[in-house]
Amino acid sequence: MENTAPTSASESKPYDLLIAGGGIAGILAAAKFAAAHPNSRILLVERETVLGGRLRQSSPQLPRPGYGLSGISDALYGEWQDALVAHGLVGETSVLPGSRQQTVGVLAGNRLAQQTIDLWFTPKGARILGGMAASKHWPEVEEIVRQGAVAAPVDDADEELDAGDDESAPTQASKAAKSHALGHYWKQTRKAPAAIVLEHFGSAFGIPDVWDAAPEALAQRASFHSGRLHCGDWSEVITSLMNQPSFQTAVSVSTGNRIVNADLQDGIWHVNAEKGQYQAAALIVAQPPWQATAWLKRTLWPPALLQVASKTKPVSVVVLSEKIISTEAANLLPDVTIVPSEKVQIVRDGTDAVYFQATIDFELSLQAPAVVKAVKALKRARKKLQQLHPGAVTETNFIALLPVAWAQSPLHGDRRWLVRLGQKNFNAANLAFCGDAYGPSYDGDANILKSLTSACETLKF
Ligand SMILES: Cc1cc2nc3c(=O)[nH]c(=O)nc-3n(C[C@H](O)[C@H](O)[C@H](O)COP(=O)(O)OP(=O)(O)OC[C@H]3O[C@@H](n4cnc5c(N)ncnc54)[C@H](O)[C@@H]3O)c2cc1C
């Protein structure tokens, strides 16, 4: 995916802006700046041969979309629409993936219960699903409670579900007391299993707000979450944007071109990449810190941002990708299935693939014990699914280990660091940071949008 790619050597005239990273954030930043400054010279540099980053789109090299990115928010979807319209694709926003996830299920014992995803995001739905799942797997649920309780305040209980006095509901007690209280709360009230399983869902599914959510908070967020799940293959959207004349005029795209280092001399960025050296008046780092710290030296980072990056770690996801062999069998699966006993979620994304995903603490190696354990859980989940629907999936296509997001897990003490990301603007007049990792929200999409806005406001060229 290469537009007017510069292939070699130093450019004599510096670019107005160099964007390092062609994930969602980098692409949208390029589209936004190109629309706002049509006469500018922008360079987007991506190390992979395809754009899309963690969306990992299909291409001749990657014939199928990968990893099971399950859905993006209405707001981020709106940003894509704006980008397409700004570049003349008015009326053609139909290239955007139209599908939305509709159904969610819980696989417990030998039963797969499913319902609409909108119902799931209500206390009532949570209670129904949670109850079904939990009644079969008390020990596992207890374990989830034990972990979830570390960060889950349960003192704002839901009125609708709050049947009678809840003597066990904690007040503003210590974490330990909360943990104990939630365990007790779970044993005492019929609403607890629902909340607990929903919390598991939130963590595993990347909608972590629900971790912090007592059922009352869930009710408040129901409409937000039910609208967020736009999914599909984003390749066509990206290609359409790349091919638009107004985009092509302003933005050069260089893929398969890893940046190796960068320096700032006399107010001009000098960026060395595998295919050439580039100069630019401004730089947007559109990749998470666990990638960007490899090439942007420490002295060039805003110290406070670097401090947060060094004190925190992203959460990893282990993905087992399977090919669907019987469409008939696979069509019996909900869009998302949770297997509480394995802490696994199964995602269908509208293609011929099924993704088994497990969230773990940050790991880099497929050989790490936590990853090996997660792969075993994924395979057990696959077996459970196959016992229920023989022929739904075939042998493993690939196994991947990916950092998902910075702010995702409530099980870490990282929150207090991440909160700092929302407290000040780290961008300078010639350096900005965009992406899901640059913001305090559990919701990566919100961080992408906020960091894009902030970059646009701060960078002047
Ligand atoms: C399995 C999985 C499931 C997910 N599910 C969801 C979901 O359902 N909903 C949701 O909203 N989010 C989900 N996410 C998170 C979502 O993928 C990210 O929030 C989003 O893609 C981040 O986009 P980004 O542009 O900030 O970063 P990235 O997509 O990581 O983009 C950074 C880019 O920089 C490039 N790069 C890195 N180093 C260099 C270098 N040295 N030189 C040049 N380029 C470089 C990378 O190749 C990459 O393309 C999921 C993620 C995973 C892994």
The ligand as an SDF file (V2000), in Angstrom:
LIG
                    3D

 53 58  0  0  0  0  0  0  0  0999 V2000
   -6.6140   -8.8760   19.3320 C   0  0  0  0  0  0  0  0  0  0  0  0
   -7.0110   -7.4250   19.4500 C   0  0  0  0  0  0  0  0  0  0  0  0
   -8.3380   -7.1090   19.5480 C   0  0  0  0  0  0  0  0  0  0  0  0
   -8.7170   -5.7790   19.6630 C   0  0  0  0  0  0  0  0  0  0  0  0
  -10.0430   -5.5070   19.7230 N   0  0  0  0  0  0  0  0  0  0  0  0
  -10.4390   -4.2300   19.7440 C   0  0  0  0  0  0  0  0  0  0  0  0
  -11.8100   -3.9180   19.6740 C   0  0  0  0  0  0  0  0  0  0  0  0
  -12.6510   -4.7720   19.5850 O   0  0  0  0  0  0  0  0  0  0  0  0
  -12.1760   -2.6250   19.6920 N   0  0  0  0  0  0  0  0  0  0  0  0
  -11.2410   -1.6350   19.7510 C   0  0  0  0  0  0  0  0  0  0  0  0
  -11.6350   -0.4750   19.7450 O   0  0  0  0  0  0  0  0  0  0  0  0
   -9.9340   -1.8900   19.8140 N   0  0  0  0  0  0  0  0  0  0  0  0
   -9.5050   -3.1560   19.8190 C   0  0  0  0  0  0  0  0  0  0  0  0
   -8.1810   -3.4330   19.8590 N   0  0  0  0  0  0  0  0  0  0  0  0
   -7.2400   -2.3210   20.0020 C   0  0  0  0  0  0  0  0  0  0  0  0
   -7.0230   -1.6360   18.6500 C   0  0  0  0  0  0  0  0  0  0  0  0
   -6.4460   -2.5590   17.7700 O   0  0  0  0  0  0  0  0  0  0  0  0
   -6.1150   -0.4530   18.8580 C   0  0  0  0  0  0  0  0  0  0  0  0
   -6.7180    0.4580   19.7690 O   0  0  0  0  0  0  0  0  0  0  0  0
   -5.8430    0.3290   17.5850 C   0  0  0  0  0  0  0  0  0  0  0  0
   -5.6740   -0.5020   16.4590 O   0  0  0  0  0  0  0  0  0  0  0  0
   -4.6080    1.1740   17.8460 C   0  0  0  0  0  0  0  0  0  0  0  0
   -4.2960    1.9470   16.7090 O   0  0  0  0  0  0  0  0  0  0  0  0
   -3.0060    2.8510   16.7270 P   0  0  0  0  0  0  0  0  0  0  0  0
   -2.9540    3.5150   15.3930 O   0  0  0  0  0  0  0  0  0  0  0  0
   -2.9960    3.7110   17.9350 O   0  0  0  0  0  0  0  0  0  0  0  0
   -1.7630    1.8600   16.9200 O   0  0  0  0  0  0  0  0  0  0  0  0
   -1.2540    0.6720   15.9670 P   0  0  0  0  0  0  0  0  0  0  0  0
   -2.3710    0.0480   15.2420 O   0  0  0  0  0  0  0  0  0  0  0  0
   -0.4010   -0.2000   16.8060 O   0  0  0  0  0  0  0  0  0  0  0  0
   -0.3450    1.4370   14.8990 O   0  0  0  0  0  0  0  0  0  0  0  0
    1.0100    1.7110   15.1210 C   0  0  0  0  0  0  0  0  0  0  0  0
    1.7160    1.5010   13.8000 C   0  0  0  0  0  0  0  0  0  0  0  0
    3.0790    1.8990   13.9150 O   0  0  0  0  0  0  0  0  0  0  0  0
    3.8570    0.9870   13.1750 C   0  0  0  0  0  0  0  0  0  0  0  0
    5.2480    1.0290   13.6470 N   0  0  0  0  0  0  0  0  0  0  0  0
    5.7400    0.5590   14.8030 C   0  0  0  0  0  0  0  0  0  0  0  0
    7.0610    0.7600   14.8860 N   0  0  0  0  0  0  0  0  0  0  0  0
    7.4180    1.3810   13.7360 C   0  0  0  0  0  0  0  0  0  0  0  0
    8.6490    1.8740   13.2210 C   0  0  0  0  0  0  0  0  0  0  0  0
    9.8010    1.7490   13.8920 N   0  0  0  0  0  0  0  0  0  0  0  0
    8.6420    2.4670   12.0100 N   0  0  0  0  0  0  0  0  0  0  0  0
    7.4930    2.6170   11.2980 C   0  0  0  0  0  0  0  0  0  0  0  0
    6.2940    2.1620   11.7390 N   0  0  0  0  0  0  0  0  0  0  0  0
    6.2560    1.5580   12.9420 C   0  0  0  0  0  0  0  0  0  0  0  0
    3.1960   -0.3530   13.4540 C   0  0  0  0  0  0  0  0  0  0  0  0
    3.5510   -1.3310   12.4840 O   0  0  0  0  0  0  0  0  0  0  0  0
    1.7240    0.0410   13.3770 C   0  0  0  0  0  0  0  0  0  0  0  0
    1.2050   -0.0790   12.0700 O   0  0  0  0  0  0  0  0  0  0  0  0
   -7.7470   -4.7550   19.7130 C   0  0  0  0  0  0  0  0  0  0  0  0
   -6.3950   -5.0670   19.5860 C   0  0  0  0  0  0  0  0  0  0  0  0
   -6.0240   -6.3920   19.4500 C   0  0  0  0  0  0  0  0  0  0  0  0
   -4.5610   -6.7090   19.2930 C   0  0  0  0  0  0  0  0  0  0  0  0
  1  2  1  0
  2  3  1  0
  2 52  2  0
  3  4  2  0
  4  5  1  0
  4 50  1  0
  5  6  2  0
  6  7  1  0
  6 13  1  0
  7  8  2  0
  7  9  1  0
  9 10  1  0
 10 11  2  0
 10 12  1  0
 12 13  2  0
 13 14  1  0
 14 15  1  0
 14 50  1  0
 15 16  1  0
 16 17  1  0
 16 18  1  0
 18 19  1  0
 18 20  1  0
 20 21  1  0
 20 22  1  0
 22 23  1  0
 23 24  1  0
 24 25  2  0
 24 26  1  0
 24 27  1  0
 27 28  1  0
 28 29  2  0
 28 30  1  0
 28 31  1  0
 31 32  1  0
 32 33  1  0
 33 34  1  0
 33 48  1  0
 34 35  1  0
 35 36  1  0
 35 46  1  0
 36 37  1  0
 36 45  1  0
 37 38  2  0
 38 39  1  0
 39 40  1  0
 39 45  2  0
 40 41  1  0
 40 42  2  0
 42 43  1  0
 43 44  2  0
 44 45  1  0
 46 47  1  0
 46 48  1  0
 48 49  1  0
 50 51  2  0
 51 52  1  0
 52 53  1  0
M  END
$$$$
